Amino acid sequence: MRSILWVHLFLDCSSLSPELTLILNPSLEPALLTTADGSPTLVHPTLHQTYHSLHGALTESKIVFIKYGLEFVAQSKSHIHLLEMGFGSGLNALLSWMYANENGITIDYTAVDTYYITAKFADKIDYQITNTDIIQFNELHKLEIGVKKMMSNHFNLLKIEDDWNEFAPKEKFDLIYFDAFSPESQPELWSIDSMAKCYTLLKSDGVLVTYCAKGQVKRNLKAAGFIVDALPGPPRKREVTRARKI
Ligand SMILES: C[S@@+](CC[C@H](N)C(=O)[O-])C[C@H]1O[C@@H](n2cnc3c(N)ncnc32)[C@H](O)[C@@H]1O
C-alpha cells in the first residue's frame, strides 16, 4: 500500500509544493536561457523563476553584487567573510573568486541554498570568463556540500544545503549577497523577520546588497535597523539596494 502511494506521488506532482516536487524528482534540471548581454541564466525547475535579470545576467551580477557589495567592502577590509543567500548558478561566487585573486584580498565565501545544480549541469553553462588555470567554474559545482575548501590562495568556499528560514550559522559576516527570487514569488524571504536575520548575521559595520528595490523591502530593511541606500541599477532597472549596519 505504501509503495503504491509513493508511485502515485511520483506520477502526480502537480499538487505538491515546489520543495517536495524537487525532493521526489531529484533529476529535475533548470532550463537555460540567454539574457540580453549574451550571458546565460537558469529557470528554476519548480519555482519557474529566472536566476538573473533577463536584461543581462552577467551585467547585473557585476554591478549589484561585485561593484556595490564586494568592491565597497574591500575598500576597508582585505579579508572578507561573505554570505550568499541563494548560490544558484554560482555566477556571484565565480565573479567574487576572480575579484579576490585579481585584487589580492581573501574571501571566506559561505553559500546557502536549498537546491544546488549538479556539476554535470554546470558544464552546460558558459559564462566565457574563466580563462585562468586557477579559476574553474566547474570546481565551484564539484565541491561537496558541507565541506569547506580552499579553492585558491584567496578564496575559500563552503556550500550549505539549508532553507534560509532554518539556517543558523554561528559566524558573523562582513557582506551578504541577498539573492533570493523575487518578493512576489517568495515573500517570506523578504519579510521584516528575514531582514532582521540578515542584520543579526552581519558584523557591526556589515553590508547587504540585493537587486531588489521594492518599497516594501526597503521599509523592511529599515525596520530591521539598516541604513538603506538606493543605487543606480543595471540596464532597465532604475535602482538596486545597499543596506548598511551601523
Ligand atoms: C536568484 S537565484 C540565485 C542566483 C545566484 N546568486 C547566482 O549567482 O546564480 C535564487 C536561489 O535561491 C535558492 N532558494 C530559493 N528558496 C530558498 C530558501 N528558502 N532557502 C535557501 N535558498 C533558496 C534557489 O534554489 C536559487 O538557487
The ligand as a Tripos MOL2 file, in Angstrom:
@<TRIPOS>MOLECULE
LIG
   27    29     1     0     0
SMALL
NO_CHARGES

@<TRIPOS>ATOM
      1 C1         18.0360   34.2590   -7.8560 C.3       1 LIG1
      2 S1         18.6490   32.6300   -7.5960 S.3       1 LIG1
      3 C2         20.3080   32.9230   -7.0680 C.3       1 LIG1
      4 C3         21.2580   33.2620   -8.1940 C.3       1 LIG1
      5 C4         22.7060   33.0970   -7.8030 C.3       1 LIG1
      6 N1         23.1030   34.0200   -6.7770 N.3       1 LIG1
      7 C5         23.6560   33.0980   -8.9540 C.2       1 LIG1
      8 O1         24.7260   33.7640   -8.8780 O.co2     1 LIG1
      9 O2         23.3620   32.4060   -9.9340 O.co2     1 LIG1
     10 C6         17.8460   32.1960   -6.0640 C.3       1 LIG1
     11 C7         18.3950   30.9600   -5.3990 C.3       1 LIG1
     12 O3         17.7480   30.8610   -4.1080 O.3       1 LIG1
     13 C8         17.5200   29.4960   -3.8260 C.3       1 LIG1
     14 N2         16.4290   29.4150   -2.8330 N.ar      1 LIG1
     15 C9         15.0950   29.5650   -3.0450 C.ar      1 LIG1
     16 N3         14.4220   29.4590   -1.8920 N.ar      1 LIG1
     17 C10        15.3380   29.2530   -0.9080 C.ar      1 LIG1
     18 C11        15.2540   29.0870    0.5080 C.ar      1 LIG1
     19 N4         14.0840   29.1160    1.1420 N.pl3     1 LIG1
     20 N5         16.3900   28.8870    1.2000 N.ar      1 LIG1
     21 C12        17.6040   28.8540    0.5540 C.ar      1 LIG1
     22 N6         17.7400   29.0240   -0.7850 N.ar      1 LIG1
     23 C13        16.6360   29.2260   -1.5220 C.ar      1 LIG1
     24 C14        17.1670   28.8820   -5.1730 C.3       1 LIG1
     25 O4         17.4000   27.4880   -5.1730 O.3       1 LIG1
     26 C15        18.1090   29.6430   -6.1020 C.3       1 LIG1
     27 O5         19.3240   28.9380   -6.2970 O.3       1 LIG1
@<TRIPOS>BOND
     1     1     2 1
     2     2     3 1
     3     2    10 1
     4     3     4 1
     5     4     5 1
     6     5     6 1
     7     5     7 1
     8     7     8 2
     9     7     9 1
    10    10    11 1
    11    11    12 1
    12    11    26 1
    13    12    13 1
    14    13    14 1
    15    13    24 1
    16    14    15 ar
    17    14    23 ar
    18    15    16 ar
    19    16    17 ar
    20    17    18 ar
    21    17    23 ar
    22    18    19 1
    23    18    20 ar
    24    20    21 ar
    25    21    22 ar
    26    22    23 ar
    27    24    25 1
    28    24    26 1
    29    26    27 1
@<TRIPOS>SUBSTRUCTURE
     1 LIG1         1 GROUP 0 **** ****
